[in-house]
């Protein structure tokens, strides 16, 4: 039985998560929390297998709550449920001991899959469900020189306008490249594109 704690400041969200999670017979929501402080207290008290934390909560945000849960309940794996998706957030979450995150815009099946992976000690970041540790991409898909240039700048944080200026092309052309890269590499978020570029030497962490 996988025991789960849900922390979110919206009652409707917590109820929705509970309904999704308890559809699995081998999962049990053991407690709920409406803010970060409560999440820490309940986690230390109930010692769940997985704690699902909203990124933005009153009294204490998800990152600080995660740090304190890691200290008080080190065996609890932590999954952050958020509307945000960016590379700097991924770094913050990892430093706080979070196993991964799922976007609130994702389908319920993605959340369930993420909880399953996190409960097994695997990393889950956005729509790259379980790829970080389970099945990393071993080969870099062939990209044209222009695609590599666009991907490098995207990974280094340039906006469409800045990429267009750097490469001497139109913003709509950049948007087209961005979409084609997502499709070609089968990555649905900018953070995922950035991780791919860094992993394959197209961009560096120094930027």
KASULVEN-V509830 format. One record per residue. N is the residue number from 0. RES is the residue in one letter. OMEGA is omega in radians with two decimals (NA if undefined). Layout:
<<N/RES/OMEGA> <N/RES/OMEGA>>
This chain:
<<0/X/3.08> <1/X/-3.08> <2/X/-2.97> <3/X/3.01> <4/X/3.10> <5/X/3.10> <6/X/3.10> <7/X/-3.06> <8/X/3.11> <9/X/-3.13> <10/X/-3.08> <11/X/3.13> <12/X/3.14> <13/X/-3.14> <14/X/3.12> <15/X/3.10> <16/X/3.14> <17/X/3.14> <18/X/3.13> <19/X/-3.04> <20/X/-3.08> <21/X/2.98> <22/X/3.05> <23/X/-3.09> <24/X/-3.10> <25/X/3.09> <26/X/3.11> <27/X/3.04> <28/X/-3.03> <29/X/-3.14> <30/X/3.09> <31/X/3.08> <32/X/-3.09> <33/X/3.09> <34/X/-3.07> <35/X/-3.14> <36/X/3.10> <37/X/-3.13> <38/X/3.13> <39/X/-3.12> <40/X/-3.10> <41/X/3.14> <42/X/3.14> <43/X/-3.13> <44/X/-3.03> <45/X/3.14> <46/X/-3.14> <47/X/3.05> <48/X/-3.13> <49/X/3.03> <50/X/3.08> <51/X/-3.06> <52/X/2.98> <53/X/-3.13> <54/X/-3.12> <55/X/3.13> <56/X/3.07> <57/X/3.06> <58/X/3.13> <59/X/-3.11> <60/X/-3.06> <61/X/-3.12> <62/X/3.13> <63/X/3.09> <64/X/3.13> <65/X/3.13> <66/X/-3.09> <67/X/3.08> <68/X/3.11> <69/X/3.13> <70/X/-3.05> <71/X/-3.14> <72/X/-3.00> <73/X/-3.14> <74/X/3.12> <75/X/3.06> <76/X/-3.02> <77/X/3.09> <78/X/3.14> <79/X/-3.14> <80/X/-2.95> <81/X/3.03> <82/X/-2.99> <83/X/3.13> <84/X/3.07> <85/X/-3.02> <86/X/-3.12> <87/X/3.11> <88/X/3.12> <89/X/3.12> <90/X/3.12> <91/X/-3.12> <92/X/-3.14> <93/X/3.14> <94/X/3.14> <95/X/3.13> <96/X/3.12> <97/X/-3.12> <98/X/3.12> <99/X/3.12> <100/X/3.06> <101/X/3.13> <102/X/3.12> <103/X/3.13> <104/X/-3.11> <105/X/3.13> <106/X/3.12> <107/X/-3.14> <108/X/3.11> <109/X/3.11> <110/X/-3.13> <111/X/3.13> <112/X/3.13> <113/X/3.12> <114/X/3.13> <115/X/-3.13> <116/X/-3.13> <117/X/3.13> <118/X/3.12> <119/X/3.12> <120/X/-3.14> <121/X/3.13> <122/X/3.14> <123/X/3.12> <124/X/-3.14> <125/X/-3.09> <126/X/3.09> <127/X/-3.02> <128/X/3.04> <129/X/-3.08> <130/X/-3.01> <131/X/-3.13> <132/X/-3.03> <133/X/-3.07> <134/X/3.13> <135/X/3.14> <136/X/-3.04> <137/X/-3.10> <138/X/3.09> <139/X/3.14> <140/X/-3.10> <141/X/3.10> <142/X/3.06> <143/X/3.10> <144/X/3.14> <145/X/3.10> <146/X/3.12> <147/X/3.13> <148/X/3.12> <149/X/-3.13> <150/X/3.12> <151/X/-3.12> <152/X/3.08> <153/X/-3.12> <154/X/-3.13> <155/X/2.98> <156/X/3.13> <157/X/3.05> <158/X/3.10> <159/X/-3.13> <160/X/-3.13> <161/X/3.10> <162/X/-3.14> <163/X/-3.14> <164/X/-3.12> <165/X/-3.04> <166/X/3.12> <167/X/3.12> <168/X/-3.12> <169/X/3.14> <170/X/3.13> <171/X/3.09> <172/X/3.10> <173/X/3.12> <174/X/3.11> <175/X/3.10> <176/X/-3.12> <177/X/3.13> <178/X/-3.12> <179/X/3.10> <180/X/3.11> <181/X/-3.12> <182/X/-3.08> <183/X/-3.09> <184/X/3.13> <185/X/3.13> <186/X/-2.97> <187/X/-3.14> <188/X/3.10> <189/X/3.11> <190/X/3.13> <191/X/3.08> <192/X/-3.13> <193/X/3.13> <194/X/3.12> <195/X/-3.11> <196/X/3.14> <197/X/-3.10> <198/X/-3.08> <199/X/3.03> <200/X/3.14> <201/X/3.07> <202/X/-3.13> <203/X/3.12> <204/X/-3.05> <205/X/-3.10> <206/X/NA>>
